[in-house]
Amino acid sequence: MSAALDVTVFDGAAFDGAVFDFDGTLVDTMPLHYEAYRRTFAECGLDLTPADFYDHVGGAARETIPRFLRGRACPWTVAQLHARKQEVVAEVLASAEIPQLATSLLLPLLHGRVKIGLASSGSRPGIELVLARLGWARYFDVVVTGEDAPHGKPAPDLFLLAARGLQLDPARCLAFEDTADGVAAARAAGMTVFDVRRATARPPGAAP
């Protein structure tokens, strides 16, 4: 990370836990999820443009799929679309390269130093598949996904569940996020937030 977090912040009294978002924070699998949704929509006769996907992604599937549909009639229910998409993305994630982001370098550094949680609006099967492929499952004391809470981000539910699973006061947790909704969710849960977008952004005029 170009503006790296000094992990010694966890050695003092400031924080007892770290809670990470997943996609966009630790990995960049959004293009793979888009392709899975695009194929799924095509199977039921609908197109899904990149704008349809990227302008509305971020919450749990039950919240985002209706936004992808944009009011269009579909022969499949939201649940059926989601189930089929999970089948397709499992095929994609099983063999595709999984791009790892700079924040993921913190996982081995923090492992054993503090409790670590994951709080993602994504679906558990896909997340667990990626964790297994990358050998990251051992780093997390708790994994909370979109199926576990009634409301996705920006509601605080996922982060509150993660803190509960870690048996920590949310105020003792540092959250890592990459979206406005995620930052809002973590703050609403009472956590301090490290916005990875600021850490990875290049200053104006910097070389790519």
C-alpha positions as CSV (number, residue, x, y, z in Angstrom):
1,M,0.0,0.0,0.0
2,S,1.4,3.4,-1.0
3,A,0.3,4.9,2.3
4,A,0.8,1.8,4.3
5,L,-0.8,1.3,7.7
6,D,1.7,0.9,10.5
7,V,0.5,-2.4,12.1
8,T,2.1,-1.4,15.4
9,V,-1.2,0.5,16.0
10,F,-2.5,-2.9,17.0
11,D,0.2,-3.4,19.6
12,G,-1.0,-0.6,21.9
13,A,-4.5,0.0,23.3
14,A,-6.1,1.4,20.2
15,F,-7.6,-1.7,18.5
16,D,-8.2,-5.3,19.3
17,G,-9.6,-6.4,16.0
18,A,-9.5,-5.7,12.2
19,V,-12.6,-6.2,10.0
20,F,-12.0,-6.3,6.3
21,D,-14.4,-5.9,3.4
22,F,-13.7,-8.4,0.6
23,D,-14.1,-7.4,-3.0
24,G,-12.3,-4.2,-3.8
25,T,-10.5,-4.3,-0.5
26,L,-8.6,-7.6,-0.5
27,V,-9.3,-8.9,-4.0
28,D,-10.7,-7.6,-7.3
29,T,-13.1,-10.2,-8.5
30,M,-15.8,-7.8,-9.6
31,P,-15.1,-8.4,-13.3
32,L,-15.6,-12.1,-12.7
33,H,-18.9,-11.5,-10.9
34,Y,-20.0,-9.3,-13.7
35,E,-19.3,-12.0,-16.3
36,A,-21.2,-14.5,-14.2
37,Y,-24.2,-12.2,-14.0
38,R,-24.0,-11.3,-17.7
39,R,-24.1,-15.0,-18.7
40,T,-27.0,-15.7,-16.3
41,F,-29.0,-12.8,-17.6
42,A,-28.3,-13.9,-21.2
43,E,-29.7,-17.3,-20.4
44,C,-33.1,-15.8,-19.6
45,G,-33.0,-13.4,-22.6
46,L,-31.8,-10.2,-21.0
47,D,-28.7,-8.2,-21.4
48,L,-26.6,-6.8,-18.5
49,T,-24.3,-4.0,-19.4
50,P,-21.3,-3.0,-17.4
51,A,-23.2,0.2,-16.3
52,D,-26.1,-1.9,-15.2
53,F,-23.8,-3.9,-13.0
54,Y,-21.2,-1.4,-11.7
55,D,-23.7,1.4,-11.0
56,H,-25.8,-0.9,-8.7
57,V,-23.5,-3.5,-7.2
58,G,-22.6,-3.3,-3.5
59,G,-25.4,-4.8,-1.5
60,A,-26.6,-8.3,-1.0
61,A,-27.8,-10.1,-4.1
62,R,-31.4,-9.9,-3.1
63,E,-31.0,-6.1,-3.1
64,T,-28.8,-5.7,-6.2
65,I,-30.5,-8.1,-8.6
66,P,-33.7,-6.0,-8.8
67,R,-31.6,-3.0,-9.6
68,F,-29.8,-4.9,-12.4
69,L,-33.2,-5.7,-13.8
70,R,-34.2,-2.0,-14.0
71,G,-37.9,-3.0,-13.9
72,R,-37.6,-5.3,-16.9
73,A,-39.8,-8.5,-16.9
74,C,-37.8,-11.7,-16.3
75,P,-39.0,-15.3,-16.5
76,W,-36.9,-16.1,-13.5
77,T,-37.3,-15.0,-9.9
78,V,-34.6,-13.1,-8.1
79,A,-33.8,-16.2,-6.1
80,Q,-33.5,-18.3,-9.3
81,L,-31.2,-15.7,-10.9
82,H,-29.1,-15.6,-7.8
83,A,-28.9,-19.4,-7.6
84,R,-27.9,-19.7,-11.3
85,K,-25.3,-16.9,-10.9
86,Q,-23.7,-18.7,-8.0
87,E,-23.3,-21.8,-10.2
88,V,-21.7,-19.8,-13.0
89,V,-19.4,-17.8,-10.7
90,A,-18.2,-21.0,-9.0
91,E,-17.1,-22.3,-12.4
92,V,-15.4,-19.0,-13.2
93,L,-13.7,-18.6,-9.8
94,A,-12.5,-22.2,-9.8
95,S,-10.0,-21.5,-12.5
96,A,-9.7,-17.8,-13.2
97,E,-6.8,-15.7,-11.8
98,I,-7.8,-14.0,-8.5
99,P,-6.3,-10.5,-8.5
100,Q,-5.0,-9.7,-4.9
101,L,-5.0,-6.1,-3.8
102,A,-2.4,-4.4,-1.7
103,T,-4.5,-4.5,1.5
104,S,-4.3,-8.3,1.5
105,L,-0.6,-7.9,2.5
106,L,-1.9,-7.0,6.0
107,L,-3.5,-10.4,6.6
108,P,-0.3,-12.3,7.4
109,L,1.1,-9.3,9.3
110,L,-2.0,-9.0,11.6
111,H,-2.6,-12.7,11.9
112,G,-1.9,-13.7,15.5
113,R,-1.6,-10.1,16.5
114,V,-5.3,-9.3,16.7
115,K,-8.6,-10.9,15.9
116,I,-9.5,-10.7,12.2
117,G,-13.0,-10.6,10.7
118,L,-14.4,-10.4,7.2
119,A,-17.7,-8.5,6.5
120,S,-18.9,-8.6,2.9
121,S,-22.2,-8.2,1.2
122,G,-21.2,-10.9,-1.2
123,S,-22.4,-14.5,-1.1
124,R,-20.7,-17.1,1.1
125,P,-20.1,-19.8,-1.5
126,G,-18.1,-17.5,-3.7
127,I,-16.2,-15.9,-0.9
128,E,-15.3,-19.3,0.7
129,L,-14.1,-20.6,-2.7
130,V,-11.7,-17.6,-3.1
131,L,-10.5,-17.9,0.5
132,A,-9.8,-21.6,-0.1
133,R,-8.0,-21.0,-3.4
134,L,-5.8,-18.3,-1.9
135,G,-5.2,-20.1,1.4
136,W,-6.6,-17.2,3.4
137,A,-9.3,-19.0,5.4
138,R,-6.8,-19.5,8.3
139,Y,-6.5,-15.7,8.8
140,F,-10.1,-15.1,9.7
141,D,-11.7,-15.7,13.1
142,V,-15.2,-14.9,11.7
143,V,-16.6,-14.5,8.1
144,V,-19.9,-12.6,7.7
145,T,-21.6,-12.5,4.3
146,G,-24.7,-11.1,2.7
147,E,-26.7,-14.2,3.7
148,D,-26.1,-13.5,7.3
149,A,-27.8,-10.1,7.8
150,P,-31.2,-8.7,6.9
151,H,-29.6,-5.5,5.3
152,G,-26.5,-5.0,3.3
153,K,-24.2,-2.0,3.4
154,P,-24.6,1.0,4.1
155,A,-26.6,-0.6,7.0
156,P,-24.2,-1.5,9.9
157,D,-25.6,-5.1,10.2
158,L,-22.6,-6.9,8.7
159,F,-20.0,-5.1,10.8
160,L,-22.0,-5.5,14.0
161,L,-22.3,-9.2,13.3
162,A,-18.6,-9.4,12.7
163,A,-17.8,-7.6,16.0
164,R,-20.2,-10.0,17.8
165,G,-18.5,-13.0,16.2
166,L,-15.1,-11.6,17.3
167,Q,-16.5,-10.9,20.8
168,L,-15.3,-7.4,20.5
169,D,-16.8,-3.9,21.1
170,P,-17.1,-2.4,17.6
171,A,-15.3,0.6,18.9
172,R,-12.2,-1.6,19.4
173,C,-12.2,-2.7,15.7
174,L,-10.5,-1.0,12.7
175,A,-12.5,-1.6,9.5
176,F,-11.0,-1.7,6.0
177,E,-13.3,-0.5,3.2
178,D,-13.2,0.7,-0.4
179,T,-16.7,2.2,-1.0
180,A,-18.8,5.0,0.3
181,D,-21.5,2.5,1.4
182,G,-19.0,0.4,3.2
183,V,-17.4,3.3,5.0
184,A,-20.8,4.5,6.1
185,A,-21.7,1.0,7.3
186,A,-18.6,0.6,9.4
187,R,-18.9,4.0,10.9
188,A,-22.6,3.4,11.7
189,A,-21.5,0.2,13.5
190,G,-19.2,2.4,15.7
191,M,-15.9,1.3,14.1
192,T,-12.9,3.4,13.0
193,V,-12.5,3.1,9.2
194,F,-9.4,2.9,7.1
195,D,-10.5,3.9,3.6
196,V,-8.2,1.9,1.2
197,R,-9.0,4.2,-1.7
198,R,-7.0,6.9,0.0
199,A,-4.1,4.6,0.7
200,T,-3.8,3.4,-2.9
201,A,-4.6,6.7,-4.7
202,R,-1.6,8.3,-6.4
203,P,-1.0,12.0,-5.7
204,P,-1.8,14.4,-8.6
205,G,0.9,14.3,-11.2
206,A,2.5,11.0,-10.0
207,A,3.7,8.5,-12.6
208,P,1.4,5.6,-13.1
